[in-house]
Amino acid sequence: MFTERLSRFQTRLAEAGIDVALITDDDNVYYLTGYYDYLHMDFGRPTILVVPRDGDTLLITPAIDLNSAKASARVGRIAPWNDGMGNEWREELPRAVRKAGLVAIEPGHMPPPVRACVDDLVDASRIASATPILAEMRMIKSAEELQLARHAGQVATAMMQAGRAAIGDGVPEYEVAIATSQAGTRKAAELLAAHYDDGDMSPNTHFLQIMASGRDIVKTHHRASTRIMRRGEPVFLCFCGMTNFHRFKLGFDRTFWIGEADPEQVAVYEVAVASQKAALDALKPGVTAESVHAAYAEVIQSAGYEYPFRCGRATGFSFLEAPQLVTGDKTVLQPGMVLAVDGSVSVETFRAQVGDSFIITGDGWEPLTRHPKSVEEVLL
């Protein structure tokens, strides 16, 4: 799978007249080689994948991760570098770009120290972007990726069910986060054991739980805290960061109430649900990404609420991929795309959101995440 992707990427480079690409985004390095490391620039240690239009590829990576690279990277050669030794990761770059006419980089994902080095080595007129090529390649998922997406949906659903069961009067928010993490990890471990032979892939969920309750419900990306939830309060659960099975990401959100619901909040929530339904009615191959957003926004604005943020986004090995369901994105949807699609309404004292992920099929869509959303079913 990775070898085929690298070969296809090299073909695309040649078609674009690019001699060599320097790939520095973690997710793209994984997409092309199967190698993933968690040190990268957070620890001041860049990993750089060098992809010529033809010939062997090169992975420049910290020596501390050499054994992991040898085990997983599908590349022609690995060049390890060590902290403080020689010219570190800069040692290989001059040779990689010396004879290249046009060098492609990832402008939005290249660490500043690496970009500064590249700028010293390559004239600005010889620098191009590899981002559009990779973004287009990653839009349509392979059969292997779609299997990951379906399994990621099972992990997300297990987390939502556990979170729902943990919510209650007198319960602190962090207890919900513990329950969701345990459920997601156990489901991921079950799927890894049954369907995959990568013993290095961790089943453990990560990323702090996004949730909010009571007056904090208006804080979109609030993290689980020590706050005690009470009867009559709304509770929002989001798994857009935690749904990360075998590195495949999805979006998934629900709003609940404990025991009873404020009728005014319910009215807002029902518009949010209706806006997602409108988006899903429009979601199919052959339509533009922005038209799905327009259908969703029309419901929200017609109900008297403010123009909303984007309706959704593509996901995969990154949390945000192309296209986005937003005004201005004229990408035509195609079978094999994976999209998170939301319905959402915000007012001063309350915010409602429901969101799910879907595969675009030949005639519509296939749901990946599943949980009830009628008012009766989200009243706990």
C-alpha positions, 0 to 999 in steps of 0.5 A: 500500500505504501509502496504504491502510494510513493510510486504514484506520488513520484509519477505526479511529481514528474507530471508537475515537472518537480524534481524532488519533494521534501515532505515534513508533515507527520501525516503525509510521511505516514501516508507515503511510507507507513512510518510515524514518530511522536518526537518530531518538532515538538522535541526539536527533532525534524523528520524529513522524507525526500522523494525524487521524481525517480529513484530511491526515497530517503528518510532523514529521522532522529537516530533515537527512532532508528529502530522504529524507522527500520521496522516500518518505513517503506523507503529506499534509504534511512539517514539517522542523525543524532543530537549535536553530532555533525550537521545533524539533519542538515547533513543530507539536505544539500545532496538531496536538492543540489541537482534539482531544478524544482523542489517541492515543499509543504509550506504550511507544514515545514518547521521553520528551522527546516524552511530556513535551511531550505531557503539557504539551499534553494532559490525561491524561484525553484521552490514549489508546493507539494501540498495540492498534489498530496491533498488531491491524492488523499481525497479518495480513500483506498479500500484499506483506508475505508476499512480503517474508517469503518473500524474507527466508526466502531471505536467512536460509537463505543466511546459515545455509548460509554460517555452517555452511560457515565453522564449523570447528576452529581458526576464530575466531567472527568469521570465521563472522559475516563469512561470514554477513553476506556471504552475506545481503547478496549474496542480498538484493541479488539479490532486490532487483534481481529483484523490487523497484524501491526503489533506496534499500533497502540489501541489507547485513545489519546487527545483530551476529551472535548466536553462541556456541561451546564453554563460551559456548554457555549465553550465549543472546545472545552475539555473535561474538568472537575465540574460536577454535572447536575440535573436539567443541565445540557452536556456536549460530547465531542470525539473529533480528536479522540477518534483516531483508530490506526491513525484514521480520524473521524468527527462525532458529536452529540448533545444530551440533557440530564433528567429534563431539558429547558424547552428553549434549549430544545428548540435550538437543538432541533434546528441543529438536528434539522440543519444536519439533515439538510446537509445530508439530504444534499450530500452525494457524489457530483455536488460541490462541497459548498452546496452542502454547506449552503443547505445546512446554513439555509436552515439555520439562518431561516430559523433566525440564527447567525450564519454558521461555521463550516458544515464539515470537513474531510478526514483521514490520516489527518483531522482536517483534509480536503475538501471542506464543506464551507462557502468557497470550496467548489470541490466536487464530491466523489465516491470514496471521500470520508466527510464529517458533517455537522449540524450546529446552532449557537446562542448566547447561553446555549450551544447545540451540535450533532455531528457524524462521519460518512463515506460518499458512495456511488449514490449517496453516503454510508454512515460511519458513526451511529447514535440516536439524536431525537430529543427523547433519545438524548434526554438521560 
